[in-house]
Amino acid sequence: MPKQRPHTTEPPGAPPSATAWLALAAILAATIVLFVPLLRTGFFADDYLFLDQVRDRSLLEALRAPDPLSNFFRPVSRQLYFWIVAGLTNESAFAFHVGNLVSLLGVIVLLWALVRRLAGDRAAVFAAAFLALHYAADIPVRWACGSQELLAVAGALGAILLHVNGRHRWAGVAMLAAAFSKEVVLLAPVIAVVADRRGGESWARAARRAWPLALAVAVWGAVALAMPHTHKTQATEVEFDLVASPLAALAHLLQVVPGLEWLPGGFPPKPA
């Protein structure tokens, strides 16, 4: 029988080195310093629509109210997040941006933990630093509605991390929360299967362990299709296509990671 390669470079449960902890702490501190000037940013655009949706309503009433954009059903990152933060802080824009920054810090920690689980301390530090200092995190923090991206990514990373650690049912719960934050993370179960597959194991067996993640996506699909106020009643510029959207996301990934859109003279706007 051929010898199987180790599943990860770090034994499950092995504590991070002191250097890894210090590096993570430095990354989080740098992130806070970088984004503190943005915390005084006010509300903008769609923020006011979601504030109106939850104002003077119970959470159940807010969830039942027609979505102000009439496009997607994202109860975790829209109604729930806005209802909690607005209710606790008297609709403080500062509180929303602090909440988004805390969410970003959580995303960085989750990515660090996941990459460390799969590839070791050095790779984890590099991945966390790259995410923390990349300009792509700027808009989600400075815009209250950025809760949609941040909570979705946090939930997806949490789902993958739980899955590779053998906590499959809790991974399904995290995946459901992520999907109901923003549907751009619907391919996270595929990533989880790839990350969790052992050396020499069949893909079918690895996929079967991910059934809670698949169930979460199925539940999201059934609920999203059943919600009457996600069927467009007004024109919007944002649409989700099950075929084109994932391909577009990959194309933009190759554009955003190296910062190609910031090259002088690159990607000029189309003439009016």
DOTORKE-459387 format. One record per residue (C-alpha): residue in three letters; x, y, z. Coordinates in steps of 0.2 Angstrom, whole numbers, padded with zeros to 4 digits, always signed. Layout:
N
alaXYZ
...
END
This chain:
272
met+0000+0000+0000
pro+0007+0017-0005
lys+0012+0028+0009
gln+0000+0043+0011
arg+0007+0061+0012
pro+0003+0071+0028
his-0013+0080+0027
thr-0006+0097+0033
thr+0011+0104+0037
glu+0005+0108+0055
pro-0001+0094+0066
pro-0019+0097+0071
gly-0020+0106+0087
ala-0001+0111+0087
pro+0001+0128+0095
pro+0008+0142+0084
ser+0025+0148+0087
ala+0029+0163+0097
thr+0035+0172+0081
ala+0019+0168+0072
trp+0009+0175+0086
leu+0019+0191+0087
ala+0018+0193+0068
leu-0001+0191+0068
ala-0002+0204+0082
ala+0009+0216+0072
ile-0002+0213+0057
leu-0018+0217+0067
ala-0010+0232+0074
ala-0005+0239+0057
thr-0022+0236+0051
ile-0030+0246+0065
val-0017+0260+0062
leu-0021+0260+0043
phe-0040+0260+0045
val-0043+0272+0060
pro-0043+0287+0049
leu-0058+0280+0040
leu-0069+0277+0055
arg-0075+0295+0055
thr-0083+0292+0037
gly-0102+0296+0037
phe-0115+0285+0029
phe-0117+0284+0010
ala-0129+0279-0003
asp-0137+0262+0001
asp-0133+0264+0020
tyr-0148+0275+0022
leu-0160+0263+0013
phe-0155+0249+0026
leu-0156+0261+0040
asp-0174+0265+0035
gln-0178+0247+0034
val-0174+0243+0052
arg-0179+0260+0060
asp-0193+0258+0073
arg-0196+0240+0068
ser-0193+0223+0077
leu-0181+0212+0069
leu-0195+0201+0063
glu-0203+0216+0055
ala-0187+0221+0047
leu-0184+0204+0040
arg-0202+0204+0033
ala-0201+0221+0025
pro-0197+0222+0006
asp-0179+0224+0003
pro-0176+0242-0002
leu-0165+0237-0017
ser-0176+0222-0022
asn-0162+0212-0028
phe-0155+0200-0015
phe-0160+0192+0001
arg-0145+0195+0013
pro-0153+0195+0030
val-0137+0193+0040
ser-0127+0207+0033
arg-0142+0219+0030
gln-0157+0217+0041
leu-0148+0209+0056
tyr-0132+0218+0056
phe-0140+0235+0053
trp-0154+0231+0066
ile-0141+0227+0080
val-0129+0241+0077
ala-0141+0254+0073
gly-0152+0249+0088
leu-0137+0249+0100
thr-0129+0265+0095
asn-0143+0276+0089
glu-0138+0274+0071
ser-0120+0280+0074
ala-0110+0279+0058
phe-0094+0278+0068
ala-0101+0262+0076
phe-0104+0254+0059
his-0087+0258+0053
val-0079+0251+0069
gly-0090+0235+0067
asn-0083+0233+0049
leu-0065+0236+0055
val-0068+0222+0069
ser-0075+0211+0055
leu-0060+0214+0044
leu-0049+0209+0059
gly-0059+0194+0061
val-0057+0189+0043
ile-0038+0192+0044
val-0037+0180+0060
leu-0047+0167+0051
leu-0037+0167+0036
trp-0021+0166+0046
ala-0028+0151+0056
leu-0034+0142+0040
val-0018+0145+0030
arg-0007+0140+0045
arg-0018+0124+0046
leu-0014+0120+0028
ala+0003+0127+0025
gly+0012+0132+0041
asp+0016+0148+0050
arg+0026+0157+0037
ala+0013+0155+0024
ala+0000+0161+0036
val+0009+0177+0041
phe+0011+0181+0022
ala-0007+0178+0018
ala-0013+0188+0033
ala-0001+0203+0029
phe-0006+0203+0011
leu-0025+0204+0015
ala-0023+0216+0029
leu-0013+0229+0019
his-0021+0227+0002
tyr-0031+0241-0004
ala-0046+0230-0008
ala-0051+0231+0010
asp-0053+0250+0010
ile-0071+0251+0003
pro-0079+0237+0014
val-0072+0246+0030
arg-0077+0264+0025
trp-0094+0260+0019
ala-0107+0253+0031
cys-0114+0242+0018
gly-0097+0234+0017
ser-0104+0222+0031
gln-0110+0212+0016
glu-0093+0207+0010
leu-0084+0206+0027
leu-0097+0195+0035
ala-0098+0184+0020
val-0080+0181+0019
ala-0078+0179+0038
gly-0092+0166+0037
ala-0084+0157+0022
leu-0067+0156+0030
gly-0074+0150+0046
ala-0084+0137+0037
ile-0068+0130+0028
leu-0058+0131+0044
leu-0071+0121+0054
his-0073+0109+0040
val-0054+0105+0039
asn-0054+0103+0057
gly-0067+0090+0057
arg-0082+0101+0063
his-0093+0098+0048
arg-0110+0102+0055
trp-0104+0119+0063
ala-0095+0122+0046
gly-0113+0120+0038
val-0120+0133+0050
ala-0106+0145+0046
met-0108+0143+0028
leu-0127+0146+0029
ala-0123+0163+0038
ala-0110+0167+0025
ala-0122+0164+0010
phe-0136+0174+0019
ser-0123+0188+0020
lys-0118+0189+0002
glu-0120+0175-0011
val-0102+0178-0019
val-0096+0164-0007
leu-0106+0150-0014
leu-0091+0141-0021
ala-0083+0140-0003
pro-0089+0122-0001
val-0078+0117-0017
ile-0063+0126-0009
ala-0067+0116+0007
val-0067+0100-0002
val-0050+0103-0010
ala-0042+0109+0006
asp-0049+0094+0016
arg-0044+0080+0004
arg-0031+0068+0011
gly-0017+0062+0001
gly-0023+0047-0010
glu-0041+0049-0005
ser-0054+0049-0018
trp-0063+0065-0023
ala-0080+0057-0020
arg-0076+0053-0002
ala-0069+0070+0002
ala-0085+0078-0006
arg-0096+0067+0005
arg-0089+0074+0021
ala-0094+0091+0015
trp-0113+0087+0014
pro-0117+0100+0028
leu-0109+0114+0017
ala-0119+0108+0002
leu-0135+0107+0012
ala-0132+0125+0018
val-0130+0131+0000
ala-0146+0121-0005
val-0156+0129+0010
trp-0149+0146+0004
gly-0155+0143-0014
ala-0173+0137-0008
val-0175+0152+0004
ala-0168+0165-0009
leu-0180+0159-0023
ala-0195+0158-0011
met-0193+0176-0005
pro-0205+0187-0015
his-0196+0203-0011
thr-0180+0197-0020
his-0188+0197-0037
lys-0184+0214-0044
thr-0197+0227-0043
gln-0185+0241-0048
ala-0171+0243-0060
thr-0154+0239-0052
glu-0136+0238-0060
val-0131+0223-0049
glu-0136+0205-0055
phe-0130+0188-0050
asp-0127+0175-0064
leu-0123+0157-0058
val-0111+0155-0074
ala-0104+0172-0077
ser-0102+0179-0060
pro-0090+0166-0054
leu-0079+0168-0070
ala-0080+0187-0068
ala-0074+0185-0050
leu-0059+0175-0055
ala-0055+0188-0069
his-0056+0202-0057
leu-0045+0192-0044
leu-0031+0192-0057
gln-0034+0211-0059
val-0035+0216-0041
val-0021+0206-0033
pro-0007+0214-0042
gly-0016+0231-0043
leu-0017+0232-0062
glu-0032+0244-0062
trp-0020+0257-0054
leu-0007+0256-0068
pro-0005+0274-0077
gly-0016+0274-0092
gly-0023+0256-0089
phe-0041+0251-0090
pro-0047+0269-0096
pro-0065+0273-0094
lys-0076+0271-0110
pro-0080+0288-0118
ala-0097+0294-0115
END
